[in-house]
Amino acid sequence: MGLSLVNNTASLTAQNNLNKTAASLNTSLERLSTGLKINKGADGPAALVISEQQRAQITGLQAATDNTNKAVAVVQTGEGALNEMNSLLNKVRSLAVDSANTGVNDANAQAANQAEITNILSSVDRISSTTQFGSKKLLDGSAGVSGTATVPSTVTVQKATTDTQAGSYAIAVTAAATKAHTSAAAQTLPLAADENLTVNGVQIQLKAGSSQQQVVDKINSYKDQTGVSADIDTVNGNKTRLISNQFGTAAKISVVSDTAVAAGSTGFGTSVTSAAGTDVVGTINGTAATGVGNTLTATSGVAQGLSVSVGLDATLSATGADKYTSASTASASLGNVNVVDNSLKFQIGANAGQSVSFSFDKVDTSSLGTGASSLYSNLSQISTANGTESLKVIDQAISDVSNLRGRIGAFQSNTLESNANNLQTSLQNTTASESVVRDTDFASEIANFTKAQTQLQAGTTVLGNANQLTSLVASLLRG
């Protein structure tokens, strides 16, 4: 190539290569100073897309791990409260066992036991209503599946479980539940002489001269022990009537007197009279439900686990049956129960849809120990007057609380804690993958930096030499 004064091609070539070397050096400096080999889209478009997706996953995994740990704290709060309930119920059980020892305890001892039981049960209710995490209450039923009846005066929702799906369910009764009931033969009171009346194995001493109302009041004073109440049937001849406190076939009456039926007697006579109630028959959501007493429970379908009780129907008052019949069969449909699911939802994954739910059952005294006794329908009703029946309810209440604690423990151990371990593994591997794509390999990049730095120094020297070529033209002109 000849010498040219106007265009110095060698210099332009040196400048071009020097610019490339400078750009490479700047890239190395940027990578070394930031620790990242992908700092902008131009550094690697595909790598940038991949790494940003992985970064999003990493932040999601970190948040999900925090969420899982918070969820553990929530369920541990509920489990801690239930642990205290178990301790209180064990105290109640001890008192009930002591109260059943009627051969030793006098009225004052029984009253003292009842006072302590009442105090403990109020503590159970307080724990149920006040246990919360932040502003969320856990044990009052608001953090689980619950139902509301459209006819609250007739139908009461006992409980809905985690098996019950949200929705509206029709309640229908084809045969009403009844309490056990029997009436005395025609009698003329006041009592002509002292009379001993035995009701469900409990002897009731009646004094001579007692009026019918006094007889009724005396029988009612033993209702916690006998499970039977008395009234005057004004519809059917003003007879003294006995009615069990509870509904269903488990509710029974056995009554016998030591005085024959005659004027001036209670009219129950010396032959044992027995009676039993009947269980409700009906459907929930059109499917046959299990009836125990006046409670219907769905055992299959979308309403599974839903229990409702059918109350007394005042429309039967014309026959006096309103005292012992749960509902009129003239109108089988009793309305609907609306079930809502307020279970606590926990986002325990990095992506949409990766959540779990947990339902805390309502655990106050009116919800515990149901269905265990024909005398007491739930824990709130127990009395030292009948320690044996009280023990049945208390044992069921302890089982209810223990089962919920077991379900909480399984959820914490098998769902939350195992998920946290899995999230940590996923986070570790995703971070490692993102590091391969985006992080600077310092060993390799230092080598590139050193190479570019050396090339820059050499290129600068070469450029200086190339710029000296035009001076050769001047030397030729001088000759």
FENZI-V359226 format. One record per pair of residues at least 4 apart in sequence whose C-alpha atoms are under 8 Angstrom apart, sorted by the first residue. I is the first residue (numbers start at 0). GAP is how many residues later the second one is. If there is no record, write none. Layout:
i;gap
I;GAP
I;GAP
This chain:
i;gap
2;466
2;467
2;469
2;470
3;4
3;466
3;469
4;465
4;468
7;4
7;458
7;459
7;461
7;462
8;4
9;4
9;456
10;4
10;452
10;455
10;456
11;4
12;4
13;4
13;445
13;448
13;449
13;452
14;4
14;444
14;448
15;4
16;4
16;442
17;4
17;437
17;438
17;441
17;442
18;4
19;4
20;4
20;431
20;432
20;434
20;435
21;4
21;430
21;434
22;4
23;4
23;425
23;428
24;4
24;423
24;424
24;427
24;428
25;4
26;4
27;4
27;417
27;418
27;420
27;421
28;4
28;420
29;4
30;4
30;5
30;6
30;7
30;8
30;409
30;414
31;4
31;408
31;410
31;413
31;414
34;404
34;405
34;407
35;402
35;403
35;404
36;6
36;401
36;402
36;403
36;404
37;5
37;6
37;9
37;10
37;399
37;400
37;401
38;4
39;4
39;8
40;4
40;7
42;5
43;4
44;4
45;4
46;4
46;390
46;391
47;4
47;390
48;4
49;4
49;387
50;4
50;383
50;386
50;387
51;4
52;4
53;4
53;376
53;377
53;379
53;380
54;4
54;376
54;379
55;4
56;4
56;293
56;373
57;4
57;369
57;372
57;373
58;4
58;291
59;4
59;289
59;290
59;291
60;4
60;288
60;289
60;362
60;363
60;365
60;366
61;4
61;365
62;4
62;287
63;4
63;283
63;284
63;285
63;286
63;359
64;4
64;283
64;284
64;355
64;358
64;359
65;4
66;4
66;279
66;280
66;281
67;4
67;278
67;279
67;280
67;348
67;349
67;351
67;352
68;4
68;347
68;351
69;4
70;4
70;275
70;345
71;4
71;340
71;344
71;345
72;4
73;4
73;59
74;4
74;333
74;337
75;4
76;4
76;54
76;55
76;56
77;4
77;53
77;54
77;60
77;61
78;4
78;326
78;329
78;330
79;4
80;4
80;46
80;50
81;4
81;319
81;320
81;323
82;4
82;322
83;4
84;4
84;39
84;42
84;316
85;4
85;312
85;315
85;316
86;4
87;4
87;32
87;36
88;4
88;31
88;305
88;308
88;309
89;4
89;308
90;4
91;4
91;25
91;28
91;302
92;4
92;298
92;301
92;302
93;4
94;4
94;18
94;22
95;4
95;17
95;288
95;291
95;292
95;294
95;295
96;4
96;290
96;291
96;294
98;6
98;11
98;14
98;285
98;286
98;287
98;288
99;284
99;286
99;287
99;288
100;4
101;4
104;4
104;5
105;4
106;4
107;4
108;4
109;4
109;274
109;275
110;4
110;273
111;4
112;4
112;271
113;4
113;269
113;270
114;4
115;4
116;4
117;4
118;4
119;4
120;4
120;244
120;259
121;4
122;4
123;4
123;240
123;241
124;4
124;238
124;239
124;240
125;4
126;4
126;12
127;10
127;11
127;12
127;234
127;235
127;236
128;8
128;10
128;11
128;235
129;7
129;10
130;6
130;7
130;8
131;4
131;5
131;6
131;7
132;4
132;5
135;7
136;5
136;6
137;4
137;5
137;222
138;4
138;221
138;222
138;223
138;224
138;225
139;221
139;222
139;223
139;224
140;4
140;5
140;219
140;220
140;221
140;222
141;4
141;200
141;220
142;199
142;200
142;201
142;216
142;217
142;218
143;17
143;18
143;197
143;198
143;199
143;200
143;214
143;215
143;216
143;217
143;218
144;15
144;16
144;17
144;19
144;21
144;194
144;195
144;196
144;197
144;198
144;214
144;216
145;13
145;14
145;15
145;193
145;194
145;195
145;196
146;10
146;12
146;13
146;190
146;191
146;192
146;193
147;4
147;8
147;9
147;189
147;190
147;191
148;6
148;7
148;8
148;186
148;187
148;188
148;189
149;185
149;186
149;187
149;188
150;4
150;183
150;184
150;185
151;4
152;158
153;156
153;157
153;158
153;159
153;173
153;180
154;153
154;154
154;155
154;156
154;179
155;152
155;153
155;154
155;155
156;149
156;150
156;151
156;152
156;180
157;148
157;149
157;150
157;151
157;209
158;146
158;147
158;148
158;149
158;208
159;4
159;145
159;146
159;147
159;179
160;143
160;144
160;145
160;200
161;143
161;197
162;139
162;140
162;141
162;142
163;138
163;139
163;140
163;141
163;142
163;175
164;137
164;138
164;139
164;174
164;175
164;176
165;172
165;173
165;174
165;175
166;171
166;172
166;173
167;168
167;169
167;170
167;171
168;115
168;116
168;134
168;167
168;168
168;169
168;170
169;113
169;114
169;115
169;116
169;163
169;164
169;165
169;166
169;167
170;111
170;112
170;113
170;114
170;115
170;162
170;163
170;164
170;165
170;166
171;110
171;111
171;112
171;114
171;160
171;161
171;162
171;163
172;107
172;108
172;109
172;110
172;154
172;156
172;159
172;160
172;161
173;106
173;107
173;108
173;155
173;158
174;105
174;106
174;107
174;154
175;102
175;103
175;104
175;105
175;118
175;149
175;150
175;151
175;152
175;153
176;70
176;71
176;100
176;101
176;102
176;103
176;104
176;116
176;117
176;148
176;149
176;150
177;69
177;70
177;99
177;100
177;101
177;102
177;115
177;116
177;146
177;147
177;148
178;64
178;65
178;66
178;67
178;68
178;69
178;72
178;97
178;98
178;99
178;145
178;146
179;63
179;64
179;67
179;68
179;69
179;71
179;72
179;73
179;95
179;96
179;97
179;98
179;144
180;60
180;61
180;62
180;63
180;72
180;94
180;95
180;96
180;143
181;59
181;60
181;61
181;71
181;91
181;92
181;93
182;56
182;57
182;58
182;59
182;85
183;55
183;56
183;57
183;82
183;83
183;84
184;54
184;76
184;82
184;83
185;51
185;53
185;81
186;52
186;74
186;75
186;76
186;77
186;78
186;79
186;80
187;74
187;75
187;76
187;77
187;78
188;20
188;21
188;22
188;23
188;74
188;75
188;76
188;77
189;18
189;19
189;20
189;21
189;22
189;74
189;75
190;4
190;16
190;17
190;18
190;19
190;20
190;73
190;74
190;75
191;16
191;17
191;71
191;72
191;73
192;14
192;15
192;16
192;71
192;72
193;11
193;12
193;13
193;14
194;10
194;11
194;12
194;13
194;62
194;63
194;64
194;70
195;7
195;8
195;9
195;10
195;61
195;62
195;63
196;6
196;7
196;8
196;9
196;58
196;59
196;60
196;61
197;4
197;5
197;6
197;56
197;57
197;58
197;59
198;4
198;5
198;27
198;29
198;54
198;55
198;56
198;57
199;26
199;52
199;53
199;54
199;55
200;25
200;53
201;23
201;24
203;14
203;15
203;18
205;4
205;9
205;12
209;4
209;5
210;4
211;4
211;28
211;54
212;4
212;19
213;4
214;4
214;51
215;4
215;14
215;15
215;16
215;24
216;4
216;13
217;4
218;4
218;10
218;11
219;8
219;9
219;10
221;4
221;6
222;4
222;5
222;6
222;22
223;4
223;151
223;159
223;161
223;162
224;160
224;161
226;17
226;18
226;19
226;147
226;148
227;14
227;15
227;16
227;17
227;25
228;13
228;14
228;15
228;16
229;10
229;11
229;12
229;13
230;9
230;10
230;11
231;6
231;7
231;8
231;9
232;4
232;5
232;6
232;7
232;8
232;87
233;4
233;5
233;86
234;83
234;84
234;85
235;83
235;84
239;26
241;11
242;10
242;80
242;81
243;7
243;8
243;9
244;6
244;130
245;5
245;47
245;128
245;129
245;130
245;131
246;4
246;30
246;31
246;32
246;46
246;47
246;77
246;127
247;28
247;29
247;30
247;31
247;32
247;44
247;45
247;46
248;27
248;28
248;29
248;30
248;43
248;44
249;26
249;27
249;43
249;124
250;25
250;26
250;123
250;124
251;22
251;23
251;24
251;25
252;20
252;21
252;22
252;23
253;18
253;19
253;20
253;21
254;13
254;17
254;18
254;19
255;12
255;13
255;14
255;15
255;16
255;17
256;11
256;12
256;13
256;14
256;15
257;11
257;12
258;6
258;10
258;11
259;5
259;7
259;8
259;9
259;10
260;4
260;5
260;6
260;7
260;8
260;9
261;5
267;5
276;16
277;15
278;12
278;13
278;14
278;15
279;11
279;12
279;13
279;14
279;15
279;16
280;8
280;9
280;10
280;15
281;6
281;7
281;8
281;9
281;14
282;4
282;5
282;6
282;13
282;15
283;4
283;5
283;12
283;13
283;14
283;19
284;18
286;11
286;14
287;10
288;7
288;8
288;9
288;10
289;6
289;7
289;8
289;9
290;4
290;5
290;6
291;4
291;79
293;15
293;16
293;17
293;32
294;12
294;13
294;14
294;15
295;11
295;12
295;13
295;14
296;7
296;8
296;9
296;10
296;11
297;5
297;6
297;7
297;8
297;9
298;4
298;5
298;6
299;4
299;5
309;16
309;17
310;15
310;16
311;10
311;11
311;12
311;13
311;14
311;15
312;4
312;9
312;12
312;13
312;14
312;15
313;8
314;7
314;13
315;4
315;5
315;6
315;9
315;12
316;4
316;5
316;6
320;4
321;4
327;4
341;17
342;14
342;15
342;16
342;17
343;13
343;14
343;15
344;10
344;11
344;12
344;13
345;9
345;10
345;11
346;7
346;8
346;9
347;6
347;7
347;8
347;68
347;71
348;4
348;5
348;6
348;74
349;4
357;53
359;44
360;43
361;5
362;4
362;5
362;38
363;4
364;4
364;13
364;14
364;15
365;4
365;12
365;13
365;14
366;11
366;12
367;10
367;11
367;28
367;29
367;32
367;33
368;8
368;9
368;10
368;23
368;24
368;25
368;26
368;27
368;28
368;29
368;31
369;7
369;8
369;9
369;23
369;26
369;27
370;6
370;7
370;22
371;4
371;5
371;6
371;20
371;21
371;24
372;4
372;16
372;17
372;19
372;20
373;15
374;14
375;5
375;6
375;13
375;14
375;17
376;4
377;4
377;15
378;14
378;15
378;18
381;7
381;8
381;11
382;4
382;7
383;6
385;4
386;4
387;4
388;4
389;4
390;4
391;4
392;4
393;4
394;4
395;4
396;4
397;4
398;4
399;4
400;4
401;4
402;4
403;4
404;4
405;4
406;4
407;4
408;4
409;4
409;5
410;4
410;5
411;4
411;5
412;4
412;5
413;4
413;5
414;4
415;4
416;4
417;4
418;4
419;4
420;4
421;4
422;4
423;4
424;4
425;4
426;4
427;4
428;4
429;4
430;4
431;4
432;4
433;4
433;5
434;4
439;5
440;4
441;4
442;4
443;4
444;4
445;4
446;4
447;4
448;4
449;4
450;4
451;4
452;4
453;4
454;4
455;4
456;4
457;4
458;4
459;4
460;4
461;4
462;4
463;4
464;4
467;4
468;4
469;4
470;4
471;4
472;4
473;4
474;4
